[in-house]
Amino acid sequence: MYSASFIFEPGTYDERFHTLDALIEEAALATPGYLGAETWRSPDGERVNATYFWETEESLRAFSVHPSHLEAKSQYTRWYKGFHIVISQVLHSYGDGTILHITPNQRKRA
């Protein structure tokens, strides 16, 4: 399993942003191997972390070259003050079983 964390500082969004954002979400949902996403905002609201989860690195790559995603990437300065992306391989995932999550709970309850 892989994750792609898109960490960004929001700027001003326009109609084209909202259109592309919806198209990108549709593209992610339509990409085989897409597992889901979660978004976090810093306490001061200055930064957002949208993390997308994928079954394989190939599925993540397939999404990354979707035309709507490429268009948004080429125009990011219109909508974001800045960004940073972290691609990670999920090696382990566990919890006490009370919080459902996109990643599997690999720990057995005692």
Secondary structure, 3 states (H helix, E strand, C coil): CEEEEEEEEECCCCHHHHHHHHHHHHHHHHCCCEEEEEEEECCCCCCEEEEEEECCHHHHHHHHCCHHHHHHHHCHHHCEEEEEEEEEECCCCCCCCCCCCCCCCCCCCC
